[in-house]
Structure formats: C-alpha cells, structure tokens
Amino acid sequence: MSERDFPDNQTNGAPYATSRRAFRSTRVLATVAVVGAVLYVLVDILLQLLPPHYSVISEAESNLAVGPYGWIMNLNFLARGVVTVCAVAALARFGPRSRLQRVGLALLLVAGACSAALAFLPTDIPAADAPGLAPTTALGAAHLTVAVVGFVTALAGFALLTLWLRGSDRLQAAYPAAAILTGVALLGLAWLGMAATVAPGMIGLAERLCLAGVLGWVIAVSAVIRRS
C-alpha cells in the first residue's frame, strides 16, 4: 500500500487513516520508532565502551547512567519513552479496534512513562559482594521498582498486541516476528528474575536479552507499519 492508495475523499478500507496526511503522519511515527530504537541500542553500545567500563554481563544497564557520561544514558531513557509513545500512536491508527488493542496500548504507555522516569531516579551501584540487585537509597529502590514495572507492563502489552496483530488484516505480517521477540523478552525477564536471586553475575546479560526482545519488537512491528 502506498500513499496514492489514500485519496483525500475516500478510505478504500484504510485502517482509520482517511487522508494522505494521516497516512504520512502514521508513517512518520513508525519511522521515528524504528530510528529511535536503533539509536537507543547504538548509544548503549557506545556507553559500554566509555569509562567507567561497566560489565555488560554482570551489571545492569541502568549503571550506565552513573558516571561522567551518565547524562547520555538519562537522555536515552527519555528517548525510549518517546519511541514507545510513537509506536503506540502509530498502532492506534490500525484496526480492528478491540479491548485487546486498547489494553495493550495502555500498558505500553505505562512502560514508556516508566522508561522516561528512570532518567530522574538515580540508580545505586551495588558493592561487589552485594547479592543481586540491592538498592541502598530510597531513590535507588524507586529506580528498581519503576524499572521492574516498566519491563512487566511492556511485556504484558506486547503479549496482548501480538495476539491482536494476528487478527489484523493490515499488520498480520508483523505477527511472526512479534511473537518470536515477545518470547525472547519473556525469556530474558524470567532469566533476570532468577539471576537476581541465584546468579547475580549474569544480571546484565539477562537484562539485555530482555531489552533485545523489547526493542526488537518495536523495530519489527514499526517497520511493517511503515510498509502498510
């Protein structure tokens, strides 16, 4: 489907997009989501290479927000919130409208808000002998709580929206990748839960597996939206 399939005076079955302007704005939102998610990953990689050189295997991603370049990670958290909002706004323009869609999109908005909030809640850097994720300040505890809520609501939203995608005529092509990436994210979250209690040396790797599923879902689905 291209822009010329959305004339100003008819819908031709377009999913809640009744004009060329609506088509363009939906595509822009999806493009911002794709580019933003890719840039988020690239910024993460860059920060891993900068001092104080946190371990990608044993230390949480949030640790990147502590140190001389921590402000960049805080901007990245805010950017992830914007990416989520753009993905939600793009998905909301497609049918079928259903409770599954509404609840899934609402959960993603909560997840995006949680990501943005992390920028204002400094994390605690645990001592080398601390068992798992062990916040020592009120702000550190709030950061951990918000991060957990963000991950859980994002995955719940992805699960619901993946089911919804299977019944969407226009976005059904995104379903296989969405299902696989939701599974990857769920596996990462389960691993993260176990690592926090029995294998703290693997927390960083588990969290990044979960993030790979989360960001991969956004990229894969938004890419299909751009072509729809």
N, C-alpha and C positions, 0 to 999 in steps of 0.2 A: 504494500500500500504506500503510495506516495502522496505528496501534498496536493497534487491535482485531483486526487480522489475525494477531496474535501471541499467542494464548491461552497460558496457562501450561502447559497439559497437551498441547500438540501443536505441530508445527513448520509445517504447511501449506506445506512447501517453502521455509521461511525459510532464507537462506544463513548457516548456522552461528549463528543467533540463535534460541534456543529459548524465550524468555520475554519478557514485556513489559519486564522490567528490562534485558535485553540489548538490546532494541530501543531503549529510551530512552538507554542509555549510548552506543550507536553513534551515535545522532542528536546527542547532546551533543558527542561527539568531533568529528563533522563540522562542527557549528556553531562550535566553538572554532577549528577550522582555517580556516573561512571568515572569521570575525570577526578572527582574529589576522592573517591575510594582508592583509585590508583595512586594519587598523590599522597594519601594517608600512609599507604604501605611504603612508598619511597622515602617519606620523611622518617618513618620508624627505622628503616634500614640505615639512613644517614645518621640518626642519633645513636644507633648502636655502635657506630664507628668513631664517635666523638667521646672525649672524656666525660665522666669517669669510667667509661667502658663497662657498663653493666652486662651481666651474663644473659644471653638470650635463652639459655636453658634453665637456669635456676632462679632468675629474678623476674619479677612481674613487670609488665610493660609500663605501668604507672611510675616505676622508679626512674624512667627516662625524664620525668617532669621535675626531678630533683637534681640540681647541679647547675653549672654555668649556662647550659643550653636548655634548661628545663622549660623556659618560656616558650620554646618552639613546640615542645610536646603539649603544653597547655593550649596553644593555638590549634594544634592537631586535634585535640579533644573537641574543641569548639567546631572545627571543620567537620568532624564526624557527625556532630549534631545537625549541621546544615545539610550534609549529604543525606542523612536519614529523612529529614523533612522534605527534601526534593524528591526522593524516591517515593515517599508517601503521597505527595501531591500528584506525581505522575500516575501512580497506580490507582488513585481515587477517580481518575477520569475514564477508567475502563469498567466494563460490566463483566458478569452480571452483578448488580448491586445486591448484596446479601448481608446477613448478620455476620457471616464468616469473614467477609471482607472488612466490614466496619470494625469489628473487634480486633482483627489482625492489624489494621492500620492504626488503631488507637494504641495498641501495645507497642508498635514501632515508634510512635511519637513519644511514648514514655521512655523507651530505650534511648532515643535521640536526646531527650532532655537530660537523662542520666549522664550521657557522654559529655554533654556541654557542662554539666555541673561539676564533673571531675576536675575541670580547669580551675575551679575555685576552692577545691578541697585538697590541700596538700597531703600526699601520702606519707607514711612513715617508712623509713628504711630499716628493716629489722636487723638485729645483730646477727652475726654469722652463725651463732649457736641457737638462734630463736627457732621454735618449732613451727614451721609453715608460715602462714600469714598472721603476724602477731602485732597489730597496731598498739602503739603506746600512748597516743594522744586522742583527744575527742575528735579532732579533725581527721586524723588517720583512720579512726573507726568509722567515721561518716563516709570517708572516701571508699573504704572497703565495702560498706553496706550499699552505697549507691552503685558501685561497680557490679556487685552481685545482682542487684535488682535490674540493672541495665542489661546484663547478659541474659538473665532468665526471661525478662519481658521480650527481648529481641528474638530469642529462640522460640518462645511461645507464639509470637507474631508471625515469624517465618513459617512455623508449622501450619498455622491456620491459613496463611496466604498461599502456601504451597498447595494445600488442598483446594483452595479457591481457584488457583491457576489451572488446575486440571479440568475445571468446568468452564473456563473462559475461552470463548471461540477465538478471540484475538490474541491472547497471550499464552495459549496452551503450549506453544513451542518452548516456553521457558520452564515448563514443569519438570522435565527430566533433570536438568542442571540444578534447579531449585531444590528438588528432593534430595539429590546427592549432597549438595552443600549444606542443607539443613542437617543431614545425618552427620557430616563432618563436624559441624558446630556442636551438635549434641554430644558426639564422642569426645570432643575437646572439653566441654563443660563437665562431663562425667569424670574424665581424667583429671581435670583441675580439682574437682571435689576430693578425689582420692589422694592426689598429690599434696593437697593442703594438710592432710592428716597423717598420711603414711609415707610419702615420698616427697618432702619439700624441695629436694634438689631438682625436681622436674617441673616445678610450678610454672616457670617461664615458658617452657616448651608447650605445656598443656594449654596455657592461656593463648598462646599464639596459634595453636591449632584451632581453637575456638574462634579466634579473630579471623583466621583464614576462611572459615565457613561463613562467618557473618559478612565480611567484606566481599567474598566471592559471590554470595547470594545477591547482594546489591548490584554488583557489576553484571552478573549474568542476566538477571531479570531486567535491569535498566537497559542493557544492550538490546534485548528483544523489544522493549518498548520503543526504542529509537527506530526500529525497523517496521513497527506495526502501524 
